[in-house]
Amino acid sequence: MAASLLLAACGSDPPASDGGISQPPGGTGGSGSSTIPAGCTNDVQTSSLPEFTQGDASGTRVQSLGPHTVGDTVDFEIPQGTVSFTIVEQAVNAPLSISGTMNGSAFTFPNWAVPLEVLDPGNHVFFNDNTSPDDLTAEKLVFLSSSPGIGTLTAPNTSAGLELVAGSGFPAGTWSLQVSDWAYECAIFDSSSSINCSASGKRDSEYDVSVITKAADGHVIPSAGTIDLAIYFATSSVGGIALSEETAASDHDLNRMVSTLKGIYAAAGITITGPTYNDLPQSVQDAYATGVNVDLEGACSPLAQLLKNALSGNTLNIFLVSRLTSSDGNVVGIDGTIPGPASIGGTVASGAAVSVEDLRSGSGNDTFCPTGAPRFLNAQDNGCGADNVAYAIAHEAGHFMGLYHTTESSGLAFDPLQDTDPCPCSRCANLQGEVCSQTAVNAHQMDGSECSSPAARCGGADNLMFWSLGREAAGVLKEEQKQVMLTNPLVHQ
């Protein structure tokens, strides 16, 4: 099995870790750790977008709907020509976690924030969090993410949702949502024989609610757009070479990383401007000097508290760290949640963290980092480090804009888009004493070599959003993936 960079994402029930990417065995490694900062707070933040007003439905606007108790029904407006809407719930007063039993085994999960239901102007159910559909692509909207402290739900993110908006946008008028989180769902639903979390139920949690609507010229999904990139240094050096605002412009590896990143997204019709570089305070760099352990989850985890350093603005915020570690592998990229809260800085999910441990690998070597096309991980070596870091950023940006893995590592879960190539374990796996399972000790993990035959319905390893980066990686994005990104409020004209 070829070496690969592992890309974890929210795509199971309960969700796995948010969007991530890992180094192959044999890298520089290390047992990075970090401590949760004292005085963990998750203050409500505001969007940088203009406030929505009746009669001015152009562009991207935010409706600030204020604090509401779980169970409340809240109305919001969808103006004519809206090609996407984003619901954001920020915890004002809510439990950090829920606990109970699943199939007889005890569990504790972070308390995910997500509306229980969304209704269209005809009072028809557009979204319900308490369903488990067999065909995700046929759903108008799905939520497959971990969202502690802040939950973001953006439509469209499915084939059916894209088809709905393709004509003239979402139905205009007054929509409604029911404020909720998993603790509320534990409280109001009878526990089944397999899952019981009623003891964690809470009916009086409070969330600040906002809705972002995006209208487009001609009321159709744009074919191109722009993202403003902001990079934050949570480490001051890599490979003995400084990383800082002062040195960034002349840093050969950073420049190659940014160039490769821009090239990946240019193929999707997205222009990346910048980046702006930001030194994090020395106290923050010291706190994360040994890296971030992403196995620690929740709104008070080291990752969440790092992402809170994102400044206000509608920018893609990428935090470069010395390393990210996990029991699942040496992760090199991870998001706060999928999708991220576009235009809202300072939250526990306002960006993604990416490891620069591999940034200097192959630097200045024409074999590993040749002039011209990027060279990603392959079977013989680790490719060009700057290109691999760029790929990780591009992958995490895809998650931030609402894309899920085309195929999860188990080969049992897939994204909600019809035109991406699935790679099911039952059909494509080369099992050698392993089984197709999400939980078994000998569970098989889908390899890129098994997922490189679209004609045999075993494809997707070349896709930017495949769960791992291996020698088959090419940064491919399918048309529906591009449309999901182009409708996200992060992308502007």
MINU-57447 format. One record per residue (C-alpha): residue number from 1; residue in one letter; chain; x, y, z. Coordinates in steps of 0.25 Angstrom, whole numbers. Example, Ala and Ser with C-alpha at 12.3 -4.5 7.8 and 13.67 -1.06 7.14 Angstrom:
1/a/A/49/-18/31 $
2/s/A/55/-4/29 $
REM end
This chain:
1/m/A/0/0/0 $
2/a/A/6/13/-4 $
3/a/A/9/24/6 $
4/s/A/-2/34/7 $
5/l/A/-6/47/15 $
6/l/A/-19/44/23 $
7/l/A/-30/53/21 $
8/a/A/-41/52/32 $
9/a/A/-54/59/32 $
10/c/A/-68/60/38 $
11/g/A/-75/49/31 $
12/s/A/-80/38/41 $
13/d/A/-90/37/52 $
14/p/A/-85/41/61 $
15/p/A/-76/50/52 $
16/a/A/-61/47/51 $
17/s/A/-51/58/53 $
18/d/A/-52/70/45 $
19/g/A/-45/72/31 $
20/g/A/-31/67/33 $
21/i/A/-19/62/26 $
22/s/A/-8/53/31 $
23/q/A/7/50/28 $
24/p/A/11/36/24 $
25/p/A/19/28/34 $
26/g/A/34/31/34 $
27/g/A/32/46/34 $
28/t/A/39/55/44 $
29/g/A/28/51/54 $
30/g/A/28/55/68 $
31/s/A/18/54/79 $
32/g/A/12/68/79 $
33/s/A/3/72/90 $
34/s/A/-3/85/95 $
35/t/A/-11/90/107 $
36/i/A/-25/96/107 $
37/p/A/-23/111/110 $
38/a/A/-28/115/123 $
39/g/A/-41/123/124 $
40/c/A/-48/117/112 $
41/t/A/-58/126/106 $
42/n/A/-67/125/94 $
43/d/A/-72/139/92 $
44/v/A/-82/142/81 $
45/q/A/-76/149/69 $
46/t/A/-83/156/58 $
47/s/A/-82/155/43 $
48/s/A/-74/165/35 $
49/l/A/-85/165/24 $
50/p/A/-95/177/22 $
51/e/A/-108/175/29 $
52/f/A/-120/170/21 $
53/t/A/-131/180/19 $
54/q/A/-144/178/12 $
55/g/A/-143/184/-2 $
56/d/A/-128/182/-3 $
57/a/A/-126/167/-6 $
58/s/A/-113/169/-15 $
59/g/A/-100/162/-12 $
60/t/A/-98/155/1 $
61/r/A/-105/160/14 $
62/v/A/-106/155/28 $
63/q/A/-119/155/37 $
64/s/A/-115/156/51 $
65/l/A/-127/149/59 $
66/g/A/-122/150/73 $
67/p/A/-122/140/84 $
68/h/A/-132/129/85 $
69/t/A/-135/117/94 $
70/v/A/-134/103/88 $
71/g/A/-148/99/83 $
72/d/A/-151/113/78 $
73/t/A/-156/115/64 $
74/v/A/-149/127/57 $
75/d/A/-153/133/44 $
76/f/A/-144/138/34 $
77/e/A/-145/144/20 $
78/i/A/-140/138/6 $
79/p/A/-140/149/-4 $
80/q/A/-142/146/-19 $
81/g/A/-130/141/-26 $
82/t/A/-124/135/-14 $
83/v/A/-114/124/-18 $
84/s/A/-109/120/-4 $
85/f/A/-113/122/11 $
86/t/A/-105/119/23 $
87/i/A/-111/117/37 $
88/v/A/-101/120/49 $
89/e/A/-104/116/63 $
90/q/A/-94/121/73 $
91/a/A/-95/116/88 $
92/v/A/-98/127/98 $
93/n/A/-102/117/109 $
94/a/A/-101/102/106 $
95/p/A/-94/89/111 $
96/l/A/-81/86/105 $
97/s/A/-84/71/103 $
98/i/A/-94/60/104 $
99/s/A/-93/46/109 $
100/g/A/-100/33/109 $
101/t/A/-100/19/103 $
102/m/A/-100/14/89 $
103/n/A/-102/-1/87 $
104/g/A/-99/-3/102 $
105/s/A/-86/4/101 $
106/a/A/-84/18/109 $
107/f/A/-80/30/100 $
108/t/A/-77/45/102 $
109/f/A/-78/54/90 $
110/p/A/-77/69/89 $
111/n/A/-90/76/88 $
112/w/A/-93/79/74 $
113/a/A/-101/91/70 $
114/v/A/-110/90/58 $
115/p/A/-125/94/55 $
116/l/A/-135/82/57 $
117/e/A/-143/87/45 $
118/v/A/-144/97/34 $
119/l/A/-157/100/27 $
120/d/A/-159/107/14 $
121/p/A/-169/118/11 $
122/g/A/-180/107/8 $
123/n/A/-177/101/22 $
124/h/A/-171/89/16 $
125/v/A/-159/82/23 $
126/f/A/-147/86/15 $
127/f/A/-137/80/26 $
128/n/A/-139/71/38 $
129/d/A/-127/67/46 $
130/n/A/-134/55/52 $
131/t/A/-134/47/39 $
132/s/A/-124/37/34 $
133/p/A/-127/36/19 $
134/d/A/-121/25/10 $
135/d/A/-118/34/-2 $
136/l/A/-112/47/3 $
137/t/A/-111/52/-11 $
138/a/A/-126/53/-12 $
139/e/A/-128/61/1 $
140/k/A/-129/76/-1 $
141/l/A/-119/79/11 $
142/v/A/-111/70/20 $
143/f/A/-102/72/32 $
144/l/A/-91/62/34 $
145/s/A/-82/70/43 $
146/s/A/-76/72/57 $
147/s/A/-80/86/62 $
148/p/A/-77/89/77 $
149/g/A/-80/103/81 $
150/i/A/-84/108/68 $
151/g/A/-92/101/57 $
152/t/A/-92/105/42 $
153/l/A/-102/99/32 $
154/t/A/-101/104/18 $
155/a/A/-110/101/6 $
156/p/A/-108/96/-5 $
157/n/A/-99/84/-1 $
158/t/A/-106/73/-9 $
159/s/A/-109/69/-23 $
160/a/A/-124/71/-20 $
161/g/A/-121/85/-14 $
162/l/A/-113/89/-26 $
163/e/A/-123/85/-35 $
164/l/A/-134/93/-27 $
165/v/A/-126/106/-28 $
166/a/A/-121/104/-42 $
167/g/A/-134/110/-48 $
168/s/A/-136/123/-41 $
169/g/A/-131/122/-27 $
170/f/A/-138/117/-14 $
171/p/A/-152/120/-12 $
172/a/A/-154/134/-8 $
173/g/A/-161/138/5 $
174/t/A/-162/135/20 $
175/w/A/-155/122/24 $
176/s/A/-153/117/38 $
177/l/A/-144/109/46 $
178/q/A/-144/102/60 $
179/v/A/-133/105/69 $
180/s/A/-126/93/74 $
181/d/A/-114/85/78 $
182/w/A/-112/70/82 $
183/a/A/-114/72/96 $
184/y/A/-128/77/93 $
185/e/A/-130/66/83 $
186/c/A/-127/56/95 $
187/a/A/-137/63/104 $
188/i/A/-149/63/94 $
189/f/A/-148/49/87 $
190/d/A/-150/36/93 $
191/s/A/-137/28/94 $
192/s/A/-137/16/85 $
193/s/A/-131/3/89 $
194/s/A/-118/6/83 $
195/i/A/-116/20/87 $
196/n/A/-119/27/100 $
197/c/A/-115/41/104 $
198/s/A/-127/46/111 $
199/a/A/-119/48/124 $
200/s/A/-111/59/116 $
201/g/A/-124/66/111 $
202/k/A/-125/81/113 $
203/r/A/-137/89/109 $
204/d/A/-133/103/112 $
205/s/A/-119/105/105 $
206/e/A/-118/118/97 $
207/y/A/-112/121/84 $
208/d/A/-109/134/76 $
209/v/A/-115/132/62 $
210/s/A/-112/138/49 $
211/v/A/-115/135/35 $
212/i/A/-106/139/23 $
213/t/A/-113/140/9 $
214/k/A/-105/141/-4 $
215/a/A/-112/146/-17 $
216/a/A/-105/145/-30 $
217/d/A/-106/153/-43 $
218/g/A/-116/146/-52 $
219/h/A/-121/138/-40 $
220/v/A/-112/127/-45 $
221/i/A/-100/120/-38 $
222/p/A/-87/128/-42 $
223/s/A/-77/122/-51 $
224/a/A/-65/129/-44 $
225/g/A/-62/136/-31 $
226/t/A/-51/141/-21 $
227/i/A/-46/137/-8 $
228/d/A/-38/146/1 $
229/l/A/-27/137/8 $
230/a/A/-21/141/22 $
231/i/A/-10/132/28 $
232/y/A/-6/132/43 $
233/f/A/7/128/48 $
234/a/A/5/119/61 $
235/t/A/20/115/60 $
236/s/A/31/124/57 $
237/s/A/40/115/49 $
238/v/A/41/102/42 $
239/g/A/53/94/38 $
240/g/A/61/105/45 $
241/i/A/56/116/36 $
242/a/A/47/127/41 $
243/l/A/32/128/38 $
244/s/A/27/142/41 $
245/e/A/20/154/34 $
246/e/A/34/160/32 $
247/t/A/40/148/25 $
248/a/A/28/143/18 $
249/a/A/30/151/5 $
250/s/A/44/145/2 $
251/d/A/41/131/7 $
252/h/A/43/122/-5 $
253/d/A/35/111/1 $
254/l/A/23/119/5 $
255/n/A/23/126/-8 $
256/r/A/22/112/-15 $
257/m/A/12/107/-6 $
258/v/A/3/119/-9 $
259/s/A/5/118/-24 $
260/t/A/1/103/-24 $
261/l/A/-11/106/-15 $
262/k/A/-15/117/-25 $
263/g/A/-13/108/-37 $
264/i/A/-22/97/-31 $
265/y/A/-34/107/-29 $
266/a/A/-32/114/-42 $
267/a/A/-36/101/-49 $
268/a/A/-49/102/-41 $
269/g/A/-52/117/-45 $
270/i/A/-48/122/-32 $
271/t/A/-37/133/-31 $
272/i/A/-29/134/-17 $
273/t/A/-25/148/-14 $
274/g/A/-13/151/-4 $
275/p/A/-10/145/5 $
276/t/A/-9/154/17 $
277/y/A/1/149/27 $
278/n/A/-1/150/42 $
279/d/A/8/147/54 $
280/l/A/0/142/65 $
281/p/A/4/147/79 $
282/q/A/16/141/85 $
283/s/A/8/136/97 $
284/v/A/0/128/86 $
285/q/A/12/123/79 $
286/d/A/18/118/92 $
287/a/A/5/111/96 $
288/y/A/5/103/83 $
289/a/A/20/102/82 $
290/t/A/19/86/82 $
291/g/A/7/86/73 $
292/v/A/-7/82/74 $
293/n/A/-13/69/78 $
294/v/A/-26/68/70 $
295/d/A/-31/56/78 $
296/l/A/-36/67/88 $
297/e/A/-49/71/84 $
298/g/A/-60/82/87 $
299/a/A/-61/97/88 $
300/c/A/-51/98/99 $
301/s/A/-40/89/92 $
302/p/A/-27/94/88 $
303/l/A/-31/94/73 $
304/a/A/-44/102/76 $
305/q/A/-36/112/84 $
306/l/A/-26/114/74 $
307/l/A/-36/117/63 $
308/k/A/-42/128/71 $
309/n/A/-30/137/68 $
310/a/A/-36/139/54 $
311/l/A/-38/154/51 $
312/s/A/-52/159/47 $
313/g/A/-54/159/32 $
314/n/A/-59/150/21 $
315/t/A/-46/142/19 $
316/l/A/-41/128/18 $
317/n/A/-33/127/31 $
318/i/A/-22/117/31 $
319/f/A/-13/115/44 $
320/l/A/0/109/41 $
321/v/A/5/101/53 $
322/s/A/18/93/56 $
323/r/A/10/79/55 $
324/l/A/-4/73/58 $
325/t/A/-4/60/64 $
326/s/A/-15/49/66 $
327/s/A/-16/34/70 $
328/d/A/-21/32/56 $
329/g/A/-8/37/50 $
330/n/A/1/50/48 $
331/v/A/-10/59/44 $
332/v/A/-6/71/35 $
333/g/A/-19/79/34 $
334/i/A/-32/80/41 $
335/d/A/-44/90/41 $
336/g/A/-53/95/52 $
337/t/A/-65/90/46 $
338/i/A/-71/87/32 $
339/p/A/-75/97/27 $
340/g/A/-68/108/34 $
341/p/A/-75/121/39 $
342/a/A/-71/129/27 $
343/s/A/-70/144/30 $
344/i/A/-70/142/45 $
345/g/A/-56/143/51 $
346/g/A/-52/140/65 $
347/t/A/-60/127/67 $
348/v/A/-56/114/71 $
349/a/A/-58/109/57 $
350/s/A/-53/122/49 $
351/g/A/-43/114/40 $
352/a/A/-34/102/39 $
353/a/A/-20/98/45 $
354/v/A/-10/92/35 $
355/s/A/4/86/39 $
356/v/A/16/92/33 $
357/e/A/25/81/38 $
358/d/A/27/76/23 $
359/l/A/28/91/17 $
360/r/A/43/90/15 $
361/s/A/43/76/9 $
362/g/A/50/75/-4 $
363/s/A/52/90/-4 $
364/g/A/62/95/-15 $
365/n/A/63/81/-21 $
366/d/A/59/80/-35 $
367/t/A/56/65/-34 $
368/f/A/46/67/-22 $
369/c/A/41/82/-25 $
370/p/A/43/84/-40 $
371/t/A/40/97/-46 $
372/g/A/26/97/-53 $
373/a/A/15/87/-49 $
374/p/A/13/84/-34 $
375/r/A/18/70/-30 $
376/f/A/10/63/-19 $
377/l/A/12/51/-11 $
378/n/A/16/39/-19 $
379/a/A/19/24/-17 $
380/q/A/34/27/-17 $
381/d/A/36/39/-8 $
382/n/A/28/50/-1 $
383/g/A/28/59/-13 $
384/c/A/30/74/-11 $
385/g/A/27/78/3 $
386/a/A/22/92/-1 $
387/d/A/12/86/-11 $
388/n/A/7/76/0 $
389/v/A/4/87/10 $
390/a/A/-3/95/-2 $
391/y/A/-11/82/-4 $
392/a/A/-15/81/10 $
393/i/A/-19/96/11 $
394/a/A/-28/94/-2 $
395/h/A/-34/82/4 $
396/e/A/-38/89/17 $
397/a/A/-43/101/9 $
398/g/A/-52/91/2 $
399/h/A/-57/86/15 $
400/f/A/-59/101/20 $
401/m/A/-68/103/8 $
402/g/A/-76/91/11 $
403/l/A/-70/79/3 $
404/y/A/-69/66/10 $
405/h/A/-60/54/6 $
406/t/A/-64/47/-7 $
407/t/A/-61/34/0 $
408/e/A/-58/33/15 $
409/s/A/-47/24/20 $
410/s/A/-56/12/23 $
411/g/A/-62/12/9 $
412/l/A/-76/12/15 $
413/a/A/-79/27/15 $
414/f/A/-79/37/3 $
415/d/A/-82/51/0 $
416/p/A/-96/56/-4 $
417/l/A/-92/59/-19 $
418/q/A/-96/50/-30 $
419/d/A/-84/54/-40 $
420/t/A/-73/50/-30 $
421/d/A/-67/36/-32 $
422/p/A/-70/27/-20 $
423/c/A/-61/16/-15 $
424/p/A/-69/6/-7 $
425/c/A/-62/-4/1 $
426/s/A/-71/-15/-2 $
427/r/A/-68/-14/-17 $
428/c/A/-54/-8/-18 $
429/a/A/-46/-12/-6 $
430/n/A/-34/-22/-6 $
431/l/A/-37/-29/7 $
432/q/A/-26/-36/13 $
433/g/A/-31/-41/26 $
434/e/A/-38/-28/28 $
435/v/A/-53/-25/28 $
436/c/A/-62/-14/23 $
437/s/A/-66/-7/36 $
438/q/A/-65/7/43 $
439/t/A/-62/1/56 $
440/a/A/-55/-12/55 $
441/v/A/-41/-14/60 $
442/n/A/-37/-20/46 $
443/a/A/-46/-10/38 $
444/h/A/-40/-7/24 $
445/q/A/-36/7/20 $
446/m/A/-38/10/5 $
447/d/A/-25/12/-2 $
448/g/A/-24/22/-14 $
449/s/A/-19/10/-23 $
450/e/A/-33/3/-20 $
451/c/A/-40/16/-24 $
452/s/A/-34/19/-37 $
453/s/A/-44/12/-47 $
454/p/A/-56/21/-50 $
455/a/A/-60/11/-61 $
456/a/A/-61/0/-50 $
457/r/A/-69/10/-41 $
458/c/A/-57/10/-32 $
459/g/A/-52/24/-34 $
460/g/A/-49/38/-27 $
461/a/A/-34/36/-22 $
462/d/A/-31/48/-31 $
463/n/A/-41/57/-25 $
464/l/A/-37/68/-16 $
465/m/A/-47/63/-6 $
466/f/A/-43/49/-5 $
467/w/A/-40/45/9 $
468/s/A/-25/43/7 $
469/l/A/-14/49/-2 $
470/g/A/-6/38/-9 $
471/r/A/1/37/-23 $
472/e/A/-12/37/-30 $
473/a/A/-16/51/-25 $
474/a/A/-18/62/-35 $
475/g/A/-27/72/-28 $
476/v/A/-39/69/-37 $
477/l/A/-52/76/-34 $
478/k/A/-65/72/-41 $
479/e/A/-75/82/-45 $
480/e/A/-85/80/-34 $
481/q/A/-73/82/-24 $
482/k/A/-70/95/-31 $
483/q/A/-84/99/-30 $
484/v/A/-85/97/-15 $
485/m/A/-72/105/-13 $
486/l/A/-76/116/-22 $
487/t/A/-90/118/-15 $
488/n/A/-83/119/-1 $
489/p/A/-83/133/5 $
490/l/A/-67/132/6 $
491/v/A/-66/133/-9 $
492/h/A/-69/147/-14 $
493/q/A/-70/154/-28 $
REM end
